[in-house]
Amino acid sequence: MPLFRRTAATPLISPVPPSDPALEDPRRRSIWSDPLGRLAIRCAQIVVVLLVVGLIVYALMQLTVVVIPVLLALIIASALSPLASFLRRHGWPSILATVGILAASGIVLGGLVYLIVRAVENQWGDLVDSAAKGLRRLQAFATGLPFDITDKQIADAKSGLTDFLTSSQFGSGALAGVSAAGNFLTGLAVFVVVLFFFLKDGPRIWDFLCRPFRGHRYERARRAGHVTAATFGGYVRGTATVALVDAVGIGGGLAIMNLFGLRVPLVLPLAVVVFVSAFIPIVGATAAGILAALVALVASGPLAALIVVGIVVIVNQLEGNFLQPVVMGRTLSLHPLVILIALTTGTVLGGILGAILAVPLTAVAWKIINVWNGDHQPAEFARQKRPERMTDSASA
């Protein structure tokens, strides 16, 4: 009689947990199976990923005439999509609503450009006279410095500037400017056409692009499209509201200065510059304020420039501490350090347009990561493992 009887519940062979063959047999170990080898493999993977990303960025930079207009059209269409949806709900055909929005936008922009041109034309003579007086003041100030700046040095500088303007180098620069103007017109045409179709058929276009995906990947692509449109739209509408307040505040301050005799020319063009520069976070409003102060310095002297600096500081403080947190909400939930790095990278890669597009693109990337596995379910690497510690100054 057997000492024990195997029953149905007793397996014939007890399961043994799997183990690494390289650890069982030292002869099967290789230079790639130890910790240093695994680190080398991971580094090689990172290098390949960075190489692919670099090639993609390089290709996009070579196609800026197409890429930049498409990105701008996507951002503007996301901002105008609620208006288009409102018109469709009230019985407007899709094509008629799109044409109406584009026509209204063109009329507003055209009227603004006309007003700016008329303001510059009417005040150009006064501005030239003020600039000449300012240069004479600057020259008189330079003669009183501890070191000598002679009239001969100033004349040599003027002569050098004249020689540059009449040189072949300046002519080649002018030809490059003509080429840039051609690229701008081409990009503008692409922007208008793409914006028309994004406003008219935006959801259908994204549904078409999502066709290759199935199951959870399809749902992920749908979420990514939704948060992209929502983030772009909220960013543009919120930033435009803040920029409008900045432009009205600074432009109104300059107009009040004119009423009290501290003449600052080109109030409307300066207000438009403030509005556009406000789309570059952190540094845009400061740069516009410096420009306004320089115009006031040339036109009316140091007192007017100091008053303009005070107006810019007050408006920026009110906007940063009160208006922007209310208007922007959680649309731009990025740390200021991330914004600065994105601005620097965008400026290096794409100049002014890169600086304008860098922040919304970074915000969209972060929003997509936060819905990667579902609503309010970020990707694994982006999940909060423990509460971030606050420094004493931050907690205070």
Buried (B, 14 or more C-beta within 10 A) or exposed (E): EEEEEEEEEEEEEEEEEEEEEBEEEEEEBEEEBEEEEEEEEEEEEEEEEEEEEEEEEEEBEEEBEBBBBBBBBBBBBBBBBEBBEEBBEEEBEBEEBBBBBBEEEEEEEEEEEEEBEEBBEEBEEEBEEBBEBBEEBEEEEBEEEEEEBEEEEBEEEEEEEEEEEEEEEEEEEEEEEEEEEEEEEEBEEBBEEBBBBBBBBBEEEBEEEBEEEEEEEEBBBBBBBBBBBBBBBBBBBBBBBBBBBBBBBBBBBBEEBBEEEBBBBBBBBBBBBBBBBBBBBEBBBBEBBBBBBEBBBBBBBEEBBEBBBEBBEEBBEBBEEEBBEEBBEEBBEBEEEBBBBBBEBBBEBBEBBBBBBBBBBBBBEBBBBBBBBEEEEBEEEEEEEEEEEEEEEEEE
